[in-house]
Amino acid sequence: MNMKITSILTGILLATAAFLLAQALSPNKRADLSASPSQPRSDDVGTSSTEACDPQTIAKAVKGYTCVVKAKGGSVAWRVEAVISTESRTFRVMKDLKSGLYVSDDMGKHSHEFAVKQNLCDSPDYSNQRGNLTSVSWRLPSGYPRSLNGKNGFPNRDSDFVILEDDGIRQVIPGISSKYFVSSSEAGKPADYISYGFDGEFGGLDPGCNGNGMASLRCVAQ
């Protein structure tokens, strides 16, 4: 009889020990999973490489926020590279992670001629719009159409605006659809200051659209 009772007690003790061991191990297992690189923590708001880009979200995003667009050549990731807050507004610099091109915040409306003569992409007056990034070289973006690669004195490669359009810039930059943007690419006669401009609504490159200074300026760097 005593042996039977002892056997029962031993079984109960073993079962209890197994249950307590399982409870002790379970939280550690969950903690390990939450720390796994393939399972980002929920409070890691600055790095989301699978979220679809939305300009309204990007307009409020923190530095390091990453999103993806479905572009002409496939999926392209973009990242908020710098955020500068002032009393009047907040500036954001975006980076096309496929091409490596940085895109400044809007620097206002300027003609091609004025932007070139005043070297606005290197002006200290616009350092906030460039995210105070000094480790890269800023320039006025080129913008000749792909059909002119290697022609009319243009290099035999895609211009900056062609690359950015292919990589989905219009799905990334807030407020871009209502604006034209200055490029460095001169369209030729009748005046040298007439240049190609990037159409933020349709993505095309139009000659002479910004000769009157009504186009906006965003600089690029690499």
Z-matrix of the N, CA and C atoms (Angstrom, degrees):
N
C 1 1.464
C 2 1.526 1 110.82
N 3 1.374 2 114.31 1 -45.07
C 4 1.465 3 118.98 2 179.24
C 5 1.524 4 111.15 3 -62.66
N 6 1.338 5 115.92 4 -37.10
C 7 1.466 6 119.89 5 179.95
C 8 1.525 7 110.74 6 -65.68
N 9 1.346 8 116.06 7 -36.94
C 10 1.467 9 120.08 8 179.45
C 11 1.522 10 110.72 9 -65.62
N 12 1.360 11 115.55 10 -44.21
C 13 1.471 12 120.12 11 179.35
C 14 1.527 13 110.29 12 -63.18
N 15 1.353 14 114.41 13 -43.00
C 16 1.475 15 118.87 14 179.52
C 17 1.522 16 111.04 15 -60.32
N 18 1.325 17 114.80 16 -40.18
C 19 1.466 18 119.80 17 179.72
C 20 1.520 19 111.96 18 -63.71
N 21 1.350 20 115.55 19 -41.22
C 22 1.466 21 120.62 20 179.62
C 23 1.523 22 110.54 21 -65.04
N 24 1.344 23 115.51 22 -45.56
C 25 1.471 24 120.36 23 -179.74
C 26 1.532 25 111.26 24 -61.67
N 27 1.339 26 114.43 25 -40.07
C 28 1.469 27 118.68 26 179.34
C 29 1.529 28 110.68 27 -62.71
N 30 1.330 29 116.42 28 -41.63
C 31 1.458 30 121.18 29 178.84
C 32 1.520 31 111.87 30 -62.70
N 33 1.348 32 115.26 31 -42.04
C 34 1.472 33 119.50 32 179.59
C 35 1.529 34 110.72 33 -63.76
N 36 1.343 35 114.89 34 -43.96
C 37 1.459 36 119.77 35 -179.98
C 38 1.527 37 111.81 36 -61.87
N 39 1.333 38 116.93 37 -41.23
C 40 1.459 39 121.34 38 -179.92
C 41 1.534 40 110.89 39 -65.70
N 42 1.334 41 116.13 40 -41.65
C 43 1.459 42 120.67 41 179.51
C 44 1.527 43 111.17 42 -64.72
N 45 1.355 44 115.18 43 -41.30
C 46 1.471 45 119.83 44 179.04
C 47 1.524 46 110.92 45 -64.24
N 48 1.328 47 115.53 46 -42.40
C 49 1.466 48 120.07 47 179.67
C 50 1.529 49 111.30 48 -62.85
N 51 1.328 50 115.69 49 -41.06
C 52 1.457 51 119.47 50 179.31
C 53 1.533 52 111.29 51 -64.19
N 54 1.345 53 115.85 52 -41.16
C 55 1.466 54 120.47 53 179.51
C 56 1.530 55 111.30 54 -63.51
N 57 1.348 56 116.97 55 -45.24
C 58 1.460 57 121.51 56 -179.50
C 59 1.527 58 111.33 57 -64.54
N 60 1.342 59 116.54 58 -37.21
C 61 1.457 60 120.85 59 178.66
C 62 1.528 61 110.99 60 -65.31
N 63 1.338 62 115.23 61 -41.93
C 64 1.470 63 119.52 62 178.61
C 65 1.518 64 111.29 63 -63.63
N 66 1.351 65 117.32 64 -39.95
C 67 1.462 66 121.33 65 178.86
C 68 1.522 67 111.57 66 -65.64
N 69 1.329 68 114.79 67 -37.63
C 70 1.466 69 119.34 68 -178.84
C 71 1.524 70 111.58 69 -68.80
N 72 1.319 71 116.91 70 -36.32
C 73 1.462 72 120.68 71 -177.26
C 74 1.519 73 112.61 72 -79.77
N 75 1.313 74 118.07 73 -30.11
C 76 1.455 75 121.82 74 -173.54
C 77 1.525 76 113.91 75 -58.79
N 78 1.354 77 122.25 76 -48.47
C 79 1.466 78 121.49 77 179.56
C 80 1.521 79 112.69 78 -60.73
N 81 1.351 80 116.84 79 -37.80
C 82 1.461 81 119.68 80 179.27
C 83 1.510 82 111.35 81 -63.39
N 84 1.337 83 114.97 82 -37.51
C 85 1.457 84 119.30 83 179.31
C 86 1.514 85 110.72 84 -63.97
N 87 1.356 86 116.08 85 -41.91
C 88 1.456 87 119.60 86 179.09
C 89 1.519 88 111.22 87 -65.90
N 90 1.331 89 116.37 88 -38.13
C 91 1.453 90 120.46 89 -179.90
C 92 1.521 91 110.90 90 -64.77
N 93 1.340 92 115.50 91 -40.06
C 94 1.458 93 119.25 92 179.66
C 95 1.516 94 110.71 93 -63.51
N 96 1.341 95 116.43 94 -40.36
C 97 1.455 96 120.16 95 -179.58
C 98 1.521 97 111.46 96 -65.74
N 99 1.342 98 116.63 97 -38.89
C 100 1.463 99 119.23 98 -178.18
C 101 1.507 100 111.62 99 -69.13
N 102 1.335 101 116.65 100 -23.25
C 103 1.456 102 119.76 101 -179.53
C 104 1.516 103 112.63 102 -91.90
N 105 1.336 104 116.53 103 -2.75
C 106 1.458 105 120.24 104 -178.34
C 107 1.518 106 111.00 105 -65.21
N 108 1.357 107 119.57 106 138.64
C 109 1.467 108 121.51 107 179.26
C 110 1.518 109 113.24 108 -58.79
N 111 1.336 110 116.86 109 -26.92
C 112 1.457 111 119.20 110 -178.52
C 113 1.519 112 112.60 111 -82.27
N 114 1.335 113 116.84 112 -7.19
C 115 1.451 114 121.88 113 179.15
C 116 1.528 115 108.68 114 -125.50
N 117 1.344 116 120.44 115 83.11
C 118 1.460 117 122.66 116 -176.54
C 119 1.523 118 111.29 117 -59.09
N 120 1.321 119 116.01 118 144.96
C 121 1.455 120 120.52 119 177.31
C 122 1.519 121 109.80 120 -68.33
N 123 1.335 122 115.56 121 149.67
C 124 1.457 123 119.98 122 -175.48
C 125 1.525 124 112.17 123 -66.83
N 126 1.357 125 116.80 124 -24.84
C 127 1.456 126 118.32 125 -179.02
C 128 1.520 127 112.50 126 -89.63
N 129 1.329 128 117.91 127 4.78
C 130 1.461 129 122.17 128 178.60
C 131 1.519 130 109.19 129 -85.67
N 132 1.354 131 116.38 130 66.80
C 133 1.458 132 121.67 131 -169.08
C 134 1.519 133 113.12 132 -71.96
N 135 1.315 134 118.35 133 -17.25
C 136 1.444 135 120.02 134 -175.10
C 137 1.511 136 114.98 135 -82.40
N 138 1.327 137 118.27 136 -12.45
C 139 1.463 138 119.59 137 -175.17
C 140 1.519 139 110.99 138 -132.99
N 141 1.308 140 115.83 139 99.89
C 142 1.463 141 121.10 140 175.94
C 143 1.513 142 107.64 141 -132.07
N 144 1.343 143 115.63 142 98.18
C 145 1.459 144 119.69 143 -172.11
C 146 1.532 145 112.85 144 -86.00
N 147 1.331 146 117.32 145 -2.89
C 148 1.458 147 119.41 146 -177.87
C 149 1.525 148 112.46 147 -111.58
N 150 1.306 149 118.04 148 -8.63
C 151 1.453 150 121.19 149 -177.62
C 152 1.521 151 110.26 150 -74.79
N 153 1.318 152 116.48 151 137.65
C 154 1.470 153 120.65 152 178.77
C 155 1.523 154 109.84 153 -70.78
N 156 1.334 155 116.53 154 138.18
C 157 1.461 156 121.04 155 -179.21
C 158 1.527 157 110.75 156 -66.43
N 159 1.308 158 115.26 157 136.34
C 160 1.456 159 122.38 158 175.70
C 161 1.529 160 107.32 159 -138.33
N 162 1.330 161 119.08 160 119.62
C 163 1.463 162 120.78 161 -176.41
C 164 1.526 163 114.19 162 -54.46
N 165 1.326 164 117.71 163 -35.94
C 166 1.462 165 120.26 164 -179.97
C 167 1.524 166 111.27 165 -67.36
N 168 1.329 167 116.81 166 -36.23
C 169 1.460 168 120.43 167 176.15
C 170 1.520 169 110.74 168 -70.39
N 171 1.332 170 116.06 169 -41.98
C 172 1.462 171 120.70 170 -179.92
C 173 1.521 172 110.93 171 -62.98
N 174 1.324 173 117.72 172 -32.87
C 175 1.464 174 121.97 173 -179.58
C 176 1.525 175 112.05 174 -63.36
N 177 1.333 176 117.51 175 -15.23
C 178 1.467 177 121.65 176 179.70
C 179 1.522 178 112.39 177 -120.60
N 180 1.323 179 116.77 178 4.00
C 181 1.464 180 120.70 179 -171.47
C 182 1.528 181 112.34 180 -75.50
N 183 1.331 182 114.95 181 154.61
C 184 1.456 183 121.68 182 178.02
C 185 1.525 184 109.62 183 -88.20
N 186 1.321 185 115.76 184 165.50
C 187 1.460 186 120.85 185 176.15
C 188 1.524 187 109.93 186 -58.58
N 189 1.316 188 116.72 187 134.78
C 190 1.457 189 121.63 188 -179.69
C 191 1.513 190 114.31 189 95.95
N 192 1.341 191 116.89 190 -11.75
C 193 1.465 192 119.33 191 178.59
C 194 1.531 193 109.38 192 -61.86
N 195 1.312 194 116.73 193 131.43
C 196 1.459 195 122.43 194 -177.02
C 197 1.520 196 110.17 195 -125.48
N 198 1.323 197 116.65 196 138.67
C 199 1.460 198 121.30 197 178.13
C 200 1.521 199 108.85 198 -142.62
N 201 1.322 200 115.89 199 173.60
C 202 1.462 201 121.16 200 -174.26
C 203 1.530 202 110.25 201 -128.57
N 204 1.335 203 116.51 202 139.59
C 205 1.459 204 121.04 203 174.13
C 206 1.532 205 109.49 204 -115.32
N 207 1.319 206 115.52 205 150.29
C 208 1.457 207 121.36 206 172.23
C 209 1.527 208 107.12 207 -89.44
N 210 1.304 209 116.77 208 97.44
C 211 1.465 210 122.35 209 -174.09
C 212 1.522 211 111.03 210 -99.02
N 213 1.329 212 115.79 211 -178.99
C 214 1.460 213 121.19 212 -177.23
C 215 1.532 214 112.18 213 -60.22
N 216 1.323 215 116.13 214 -37.20
C 217 1.460 216 119.84 215 -177.72
C 218 1.514 217 114.42 216 -97.75
N 219 1.336 218 116.97 217 11.32
C 220 1.467 219 120.69 218 -177.95
C 221 1.514 220 110.93 219 119.34
N 222 1.324 221 116.79 220 -164.93
C 223 1.464 222 121.62 221 -178.01
C 224 1.522 223 110.67 222 -75.90
N 225 1.341 224 115.42 223 134.88
C 226 1.466 225 121.56 224 179.17
C 227 1.525 226 108.50 225 -131.16
N 228 1.326 227 116.33 226 130.90
C 229 1.456 228 121.52 227 178.97
C 230 1.525 229 110.40 228 -91.66
N 231 1.329 230 115.83 229 141.51
C 232 1.460 231 123.69 230 175.30
C 233 1.521 232 108.44 231 -125.25
N 234 1.345 233 115.98 232 148.74
C 235 1.463 234 119.88 233 -178.08
C 236 1.530 235 110.41 234 -134.46
N 237 1.345 236 115.15 235 142.20
C 238 1.465 237 120.28 236 171.82
C 239 1.528 238 106.88 237 -75.42
N 240 1.330 239 116.00 238 110.73
C 241 1.463 240 120.64 239 -172.07
C 242 1.520 241 112.96 240 -90.44
N 243 1.332 242 116.92 241 -25.62
C 244 1.468 243 120.53 242 179.39
C 245 1.517 244 109.40 243 -157.01
N 246 1.333 245 115.89 244 145.90
C 247 1.465 246 122.25 245 175.79
C 248 1.527 247 107.56 246 -132.52
N 249 1.330 248 116.79 247 121.73
C 250 1.463 249 122.20 248 179.32
C 251 1.527 250 108.28 249 -122.04
N 252 1.332 251 116.78 250 119.71
C 253 1.458 252 121.32 251 -179.68
C 254 1.527 253 110.22 252 -104.38
N 255 1.326 254 115.94 253 132.11
C 256 1.463 255 122.35 254 175.10
C 257 1.525 256 108.71 255 -123.03
N 258 1.329 257 116.66 256 179.90
C 259 1.463 258 119.84 257 179.56
C 260 1.521 259 111.53 258 -65.77
N 261 1.322 260 116.69 259 -30.91
C 262 1.467 261 119.95 260 -174.86
C 263 1.526 262 113.19 261 -90.81
N 264 1.346 263 117.62 262 -36.09
C 265 1.467 264 119.48 263 -177.73
C 266 1.519 265 110.16 264 -166.58
N 267 1.341 266 114.47 265 176.13
C 268 1.464 267 121.73 266 178.05
C 269 1.520 268 109.18 267 -115.72
N 270 1.328 269 116.25 268 134.53
C 271 1.461 270 122.43 269 -178.66
C 272 1.525 271 109.67 270 -108.46
N 273 1.339 272 115.65 271 142.33
C 274 1.465 273 120.93 272 178.09
C 275 1.527 274 110.57 273 -130.75
N 276 1.311 275 115.05 274 135.51
C 277 1.455 276 121.94 275 173.02
C 278 1.513 277 108.01 276 -104.51
N 279 1.337 278 116.48 277 129.00
C 280 1.458 279 121.60 278 179.10
C 281 1.525 280 110.11 279 -104.62
N 282 1.329 281 115.56 280 153.44
C 283 1.464 282 120.08 281 176.11
C 284 1.526 283 109.66 282 -128.76
N 285 1.324 284 114.68 283 127.05
C 286 1.459 285 122.69 284 172.60
C 287 1.532 286 106.57 285 -79.77
N 288 1.317 287 116.89 286 107.11
C 289 1.466 288 120.05 287 -173.03
C 290 1.525 289 112.85 288 -72.54
N 291 1.321 290 117.77 289 -15.13
C 292 1.465 291 120.06 290 177.31
C 293 1.526 292 110.97 291 -78.10
N 294 1.323 293 116.46 292 -50.28
C 295 1.465 294 120.53 293 -177.56
C 296 1.522 295 112.60 294 -88.58
N 297 1.339 296 116.22 295 -22.10
C 298 1.461 297 120.38 296 -175.61
C 299 1.515 298 113.47 297 85.49
N 300 1.343 299 117.74 298 5.09
C 301 1.459 300 121.61 299 -178.84
C 302 1.532 301 111.33 300 -78.93
N 303 1.340 302 115.29 301 129.96
C 304 1.462 303 121.86 302 170.36
C 305 1.527 304 107.55 303 -88.85
N 306 1.325 305 116.55 304 145.28
C 307 1.465 306 121.33 305 177.36
C 308 1.523 307 108.01 306 -126.24
N 309 1.327 308 116.42 307 121.94
C 310 1.462 309 120.88 308 -178.41
C 311 1.522 310 111.27 309 -72.02
N 312 1.305 311 115.41 310 170.38
C 313 1.463 312 120.63 311 170.69
C 314 1.531 313 108.54 312 -74.08
N 315 1.323 314 116.23 313 170.25
C 316 1.461 315 122.00 314 -178.72
C 317 1.530 316 110.22 315 -64.17
N 318 1.334 317 116.76 316 128.53
C 319 1.460 318 122.59 317 -178.42
C 320 1.521 319 112.16 318 -105.76
N 321 1.340 320 117.34 319 16.16
C 322 1.449 321 120.77 320 177.62
C 323 1.519 322 112.92 321 92.04
N 324 1.324 323 116.40 322 -179.77
C 325 1.465 324 121.92 323 -176.95
C 326 1.523 325 110.77 324 -91.72
N 327 1.324 326 115.22 325 126.66
C 328 1.464 327 121.68 326 -179.76
C 329 1.525 328 108.93 327 -146.66
N 330 1.321 329 115.91 328 148.67
C 331 1.454 330 119.05 329 173.29
C 332 1.524 331 109.61 330 -77.38
N 333 1.322 332 115.31 331 160.28
C 334 1.460 333 120.45 332 175.54
C 335 1.529 334 110.30 333 -57.39
N 336 1.327 335 116.38 334 -44.34
C 337 1.463 336 121.27 335 -177.61
C 338 1.526 337 111.27 336 -59.97
N 339 1.328 338 116.68 337 -46.71
C 340 1.466 339 120.74 338 -178.02
C 341 1.530 340 110.93 339 -67.59
N 342 1.345 341 116.40 340 -42.12
C 343 1.469 342 120.25 341 -179.58
C 344 1.520 343 111.72 342 -60.94
N 345 1.351 344 115.68 343 -37.78
C 346 1.466 345 120.34 344 180.00
C 347 1.521 346 111.02 345 -73.81
N 348 1.340 347 116.67 346 -49.60
C 349 1.469 348 120.84 347 -175.69
C 350 1.522 349 112.33 348 -64.51
N 351 1.327 350 116.66 349 -36.21
C 352 1.461 351 120.61 350 -178.27
C 353 1.538 352 112.47 351 -92.21
N 354 1.328 353 115.85 352 -0.15
C 355 1.467 354 120.94 353 179.69
C 356 1.532 355 110.59 354 48.35
N 357 1.322 356 115.76 355 51.89
C 358 1.464 357 121.13 356 -172.12
C 359 1.535 358 113.67 357 -62.34
N 360 1.321 359 116.59 358 -28.21
C 361 1.466 360 118.37 359 -178.59
C 362 1.522 361 112.61 360 -72.09
N 363 1.332 362 116.06 361 -8.83
C 364 1.465 363 120.34 362 176.72
C 365 1.527 364 111.68 363 -119.42
N 366 1.333 365 116.02 364 7.83
C 367 1.461 366 120.32 365 -176.38
C 368 1.529 367 111.59 366 -76.08
N 369 1.345 368 117.44 367 134.49
C 370 1.470 369 119.98 368 177.02
C 371 1.522 370 113.06 369 -64.66
N 372 1.326 371 116.82 370 -18.81
C 373 1.470 372 120.28 371 178.67
C 374 1.526 373 111.91 372 -65.30
N 375 1.334 374 117.03 373 -19.47
C 376 1.467 375 120.78 374 -177.19
C 377 1.539 376 111.84 375 -117.90
N 378 1.302 377 116.81 376 26.91
C 379 1.469 378 119.85 377 -178.15
C 380 1.527 379 111.84 378 -65.11
N 381 1.335 380 117.62 379 -34.50
C 382 1.466 381 119.96 380 178.41
C 383 1.521 382 111.37 381 -64.54
N 384 1.341 383 116.33 382 -41.27
C 385 1.464 384 120.55 383 178.59
C 386 1.528 385 111.10 384 -64.23
N 387 1.311 386 117.15 385 -24.00
C 388 1.463 387 121.54 386 177.48
C 389 1.528 388 111.67 387 -95.62
N 390 1.333 389 116.35 388 11.58
C 391 1.461 390 120.94 389 176.00
C 392 1.514 391 114.25 390 69.36
N 393 1.344 392 116.82 391 16.29
C 394 1.470 393 121.84 392 -175.78
C 395 1.528 394 111.72 393 55.83
N 396 1.336 395 116.00 394 26.65
C 397 1.470 396 120.29 395 179.06
C 398 1.523 397 108.98 396 -84.81
N 399 1.320 398 116.00 397 113.90
C 400 1.463 399 120.99 398 -177.70
C 401 1.528 400 112.53 399 -109.51
N 402 1.316 401 117.24 400 -2.56
C 403 1.466 402 120.27 401 -178.47
C 404 1.524 403 112.20 402 -84.83
N 405 1.331 404 117.05 403 -3.71
C 406 1.467 405 121.88 404 178.29
C 407 1.523 406 109.08 405 -122.30
N 408 1.324 407 116.55 406 161.74
C 409 1.468 408 121.50 407 -179.36
C 410 1.524 409 109.79 408 -101.92
N 411 1.329 410 116.06 409 116.26
C 412 1.457 411 121.57 410 -177.96
C 413 1.523 412 110.94 411 -86.18
N 414 1.318 413 115.76 412 148.00
C 415 1.458 414 120.81 413 -179.32
C 416 1.531 415 109.71 414 -153.14
N 417 1.317 416 115.25 415 163.71
C 418 1.453 417 121.30 416 171.82
C 419 1.534 418 107.66 417 -71.71
N 420 1.319 419 119.10 418 129.44
C 421 1.469 420 119.89 419 -176.21
C 422 1.524 421 112.87 420 -68.46
N 423 1.320 422 116.72 421 138.86
C 424 1.462 423 120.35 422 173.36
C 425 1.528 424 108.70 423 -73.75
N 426 1.357 425 116.11 424 156.01
C 427 1.460 426 117.76 425 -173.95
C 428 1.509 427 115.48 426 -154.27
N 429 1.325 428 117.92 427 31.94
C 430 1.468 429 119.16 428 176.71
C 431 1.529 430 109.63 429 -78.69
N 432 1.339 431 118.62 430 148.04
C 433 1.469 432 121.85 431 -179.10
C 434 1.535 433 111.02 432 -63.90
N 435 1.313 434 116.66 433 155.02
C 436 1.470 435 121.72 434 179.44
C 437 1.529 436 111.39 435 -60.00
N 438 1.325 437 117.11 436 -30.97
C 439 1.464 438 120.61 437 -179.39
C 440 1.525 439 112.27 438 -64.30
N 441 1.338 440 117.21 439 -16.12
C 442 1.465 441 121.36 440 -179.45
C 443 1.526 442 112.44 441 -101.97
N 444 1.323 443 118.16 442 8.90
C 445 1.461 444 120.09 443 176.35
C 446 1.526 445 109.63 444 -56.15
N 447 1.335 446 116.39 445 124.10
C 448 1.464 447 120.76 446 179.23
C 449 1.513 448 114.42 447 78.25
N 450 1.340 449 117.69 448 6.41
C 451 1.468 450 121.14 449 -178.67
C 452 1.536 451 109.94 450 -122.22
N 453 1.327 452 115.48 451 162.60
C 454 1.472 453 121.85 452 176.23
C 455 1.528 454 112.95 453 53.01
N 456 1.311 455 116.59 454 28.73
C 457 1.459 456 120.42 455 178.99
C 458 1.513 457 114.26 456 84.25
N 459 1.349 458 118.66 457 1.31
C 460 1.458 459 121.06 458 179.00
C 461 1.534 460 110.41 459 -83.89
N 462 1.330 461 117.69 460 150.91
C 463 1.472 462 120.39 461 177.81
C 464 1.528 463 111.19 462 -63.09
N 465 1.306 464 116.02 463 155.73
C 466 1.467 465 120.77 464 179.63
C 467 1.531 466 110.18 465 -85.94
N 468 1.302 467 114.97 466 59.44
C 469 1.468 468 122.53 467 177.04
C 470 1.522 469 108.05 468 -157.64
N 471 1.325 470 116.01 469 164.48
C 472 1.462 471 120.56 470 -178.68
C 473 1.528 472 111.18 471 -67.26
N 474 1.326 473 115.89 472 143.41
C 475 1.457 474 121.03 473 176.13
C 476 1.529 475 109.94 474 -76.14
N 477 1.329 476 115.75 475 166.97
C 478 1.467 477 120.84 476 -177.75
C 479 1.529 478 111.95 477 -58.18
N 480 1.343 479 116.72 478 -45.13
C 481 1.461 480 118.96 479 -176.95
C 482 1.531 481 111.87 480 -70.01
N 483 1.322 482 118.25 481 -31.34
C 484 1.467 483 120.44 482 175.06
C 485 1.533 484 109.55 483 -64.91
N 486 1.316 485 116.79 484 -44.05
C 487 1.472 486 121.38 485 178.76
C 488 1.520 487 110.54 486 -62.17
N 489 1.329 488 116.74 487 -46.73
C 490 1.470 489 120.47 488 -177.55
C 491 1.528 490 111.34 489 -66.26
N 492 1.330 491 116.68 490 -36.89
C 493 1.469 492 120.03 491 176.15
C 494 1.526 493 110.12 492 -64.67
N 495 1.326 494 116.99 493 -44.78
C 496 1.467 495 120.52 494 178.18
C 497 1.533 496 111.27 495 -60.72
N 498 1.327 497 116.51 496 -30.11
C 499 1.467 498 121.06 497 -176.85
C 500 1.525 499 112.92 498 -94.42
N 501 1.343 500 117.13 499 9.32
C 502 1.465 501 120.44 500 169.69
C 503 1.508 502 117.11 501 86.23
N 504 1.337 503 118.13 502 29.19
C 505 1.465 504 120.08 503 -176.52
C 506 1.519 505 113.16 504 -57.12
N 507 1.333 506 117.62 505 -33.32
C 508 1.469 507 119.54 506 -177.45
C 509 1.522 508 112.85 507 -71.96
N 510 1.340 509 117.27 508 -11.16
C 511 1.457 510 121.54 509 174.18
C 512 1.525 511 111.58 510 -93.48
N 513 1.330 512 115.80 511 1.33
C 514 1.465 513 120.40 512 -172.66
C 515 1.527 514 112.87 513 -117.57
N 516 1.337 515 117.09 514 -50.88
C 517 1.460 516 121.80 515 -171.77
C 518 1.524 517 111.20 516 -76.73
N 519 1.343 518 118.94 517 122.59
C 520 1.467 519 121.10 518 178.00
C 521 1.523 520 111.72 519 -64.27
N 522 1.322 521 117.15 520 135.43
C 523 1.459 522 122.68 521 174.78
C 524 1.511 523 115.98 522 72.78
N 525 1.315 524 117.51 523 12.12
C 526 1.472 525 120.04 524 -175.12
C 527 1.523 526 112.65 525 -73.42
N 528 1.319 527 118.16 526 -26.07
C 529 1.466 528 121.26 527 -171.20
C 530 1.521 529 114.01 528 -68.27
N 531 1.323 530 118.16 529 -16.88
C 532 1.470 531 120.52 530 -177.06
C 533 1.525 532 112.49 531 -100.54
N 534 1.347 533 117.55 532 11.73
C 535 1.460 534 119.43 533 -172.21
C 536 1.524 535 112.90 534 -133.05
N 537 1.338 536 114.11 535 157.28
C 538 1.459 537 122.55 536 165.06
C 539 1.528 538 107.26 537 -103.42
N 540 1.344 539 116.03 538 156.89
C 541 1.462 540 119.58 539 -177.99
C 542 1.525 541 111.23 540 -130.67
N 543 1.329 542 115.07 541 137.14
C 544 1.454 543 123.21 542 -179.78
C 545 1.521 544 110.90 543 -65.31
N 546 1.327 545 115.83 544 141.68
C 547 1.467 546 120.17 545 171.31
C 548 1.527 547 109.02 546 -123.99
N 549 1.316 548 116.05 547 169.70
C 550 1.466 549 120.72 548 178.98
C 551 1.525 550 111.70 549 -88.20
N 552 1.322 551 117.37 550 -5.66
C 553 1.471 552 121.47 551 -171.32
C 554 1.515 553 111.66 552 -87.07
N 555 1.320 554 116.03 553 110.22
C 556 1.456 555 121.13 554 -178.81
C 557 1.526 556 110.97 555 -73.75
N 558 1.313 557 114.78 556 136.91
C 559 1.465 558 120.22 557 -178.22
C 560 1.522 559 111.82 558 -88.76
N 561 1.344 560 117.44 559 -2.76
C 562 1.464 561 120.54 560 177.33
C 563 1.507 562 113.00 561 94.89
N 564 1.305 563 115.99 562 -155.20
C 565 1.460 564 122.99 563 -175.26
C 566 1.527 565 109.54 564 -64.99
N 567 1.359 566 119.41 565 154.67
C 568 1.459 567 126.14 566 14.07
C 569 1.528 568 115.68 567 -82.48
N 570 1.316 569 118.24 568 -11.82
C 571 1.463 570 119.19 569 179.69
C 572 1.518 571 109.03 570 -141.19
N 573 1.312 572 116.40 571 141.14
C 574 1.454 573 120.32 572 -176.38
C 575 1.529 574 112.91 573 -65.14
N 576 1.347 575 117.34 574 -24.75
C 577 1.456 576 119.31 575 -178.04
C 578 1.533 577 112.76 576 -77.79
N 579 1.345 578 116.76 577 -7.33
C 580 1.461 579 119.59 578 175.00
C 581 1.531 580 107.75 579 -77.07
N 582 1.316 581 116.27 580 119.75
C 583 1.461 582 119.36 581 -176.61
C 584 1.524 583 110.42 582 -126.83
N 585 1.309 584 115.18 583 170.41
C 586 1.460 585 120.29 584 172.91
C 587 1.526 586 109.08 585 -73.70
N 588 1.330 587 114.83 586 141.53
C 589 1.460 588 120.28 587 176.87
C 590 1.515 589 110.08 588 -123.47
N 591 1.334 590 115.91 589 146.50
C 592 1.462 591 121.34 590 -179.27
C 593 1.520 592 109.81 591 -89.01
N 594 1.315 593 115.90 592 126.07
C 595 1.463 594 122.95 593 179.55
C 596 1.527 595 109.22 594 -85.32
N 597 1.339 596 116.37 595 108.75
C 598 1.459 597 120.66 596 -176.75
C 599 1.514 598 114.16 597 -70.48
N 600 1.334 599 117.65 598 -15.07
C 601 1.468 600 120.09 599 179.15
C 602 1.521 601 112.00 600 -86.38
N 603 1.326 602 116.15 601 -44.17
C 604 1.468 603 119.69 602 -174.44
C 605 1.532 604 114.30 603 -112.54
N 606 1.337 605 117.26 604 -11.53
C 607 1.460 606 120.23 605 176.14
C 608 1.509 607 115.21 606 85.77
N 609 1.335 608 117.77 607 6.37
C 610 1.457 609 120.28 608 -179.23
C 611 1.516 610 112.52 609 -85.94
N 612 1.333 611 115.82 610 171.89
C 613 1.461 612 122.93 611 176.74
C 614 1.523 613 108.23 612 -119.67
N 615 1.330 614 116.11 613 114.65
C 616 1.455 615 121.89 614 -173.11
C 617 1.525 616 111.17 615 -114.08
N 618 1.337 617 119.31 616 131.79
C 619 1.461 618 121.01 617 178.17
C 620 1.524 619 111.20 618 -75.37
N 621 1.334 620 115.50 619 137.36
C 622 1.457 621 120.09 620 172.91
C 623 1.515 622 115.84 621 79.95
N 624 1.322 623 118.94 622 1.66
C 625 1.472 624 119.01 623 -175.44
C 626 1.515 625 111.75 624 -72.60
N 627 1.340 626 117.80 625 -17.32
C 628 1.461 627 119.10 626 -175.92
C 629 1.520 628 113.45 627 -119.43
N 630 1.329 629 117.48 628 17.48
C 631 1.456 630 119.46 629 -179.52
C 632 1.517 631 113.50 630 -68.13
N 633 1.333 632 117.93 631 -19.69
C 634 1.458 633 120.27 632 -178.28
C 635 1.522 634 112.79 633 -95.27
N 636 1.319 635 117.81 634 9.02
C 637 1.456 636 120.34 635 176.75
C 638 1.504 637 114.64 636 77.42
N 639 1.331 638 117.53 637 16.42
C 640 1.466 639 120.43 638 -178.45
C 641 1.535 640 111.93 639 -96.13
N 642 1.313 641 117.81 640 1.85
C 643 1.464 642 120.99 641 178.76
C 644 1.524 643 109.95 642 -94.58
N 645 1.307 644 115.96 643 151.77
C 646 1.463 645 121.28 644 -179.60
C 647 1.517 646 110.65 645 -86.09
N 648 1.316 647 115.22 646 165.05
C 649 1.462 648 121.11 647 -178.88
C 650 1.524 649 110.43 648 -121.58
N 651 1.322 650 114.76 649 127.00
C 652 1.462 651 122.00 650 167.56
C 653 1.525 652 106.19 651 -130.40
N 654 1.302 653 116.70 652 133.12
C 655 1.452 654 120.67 653 -179.95
C 656 1.524 655 109.87 654 -96.33
N 657 1.333 656 115.99 655 161.41
C 658 1.457 657 121.28 656 178.07
C 659 1.525 658 108.87 657 -125.60
N 660 1.312 659 115.32 658 161.31
C 661 1.465 660 121.46 659 177.65
C 662 1.517 661 108.58 660 -149.45
N 663 1.331 662 115.40 661 163.92
C 664 1.464 663 119.03 662 179.35
C 665 1.513 664 109.58 663 -153.52
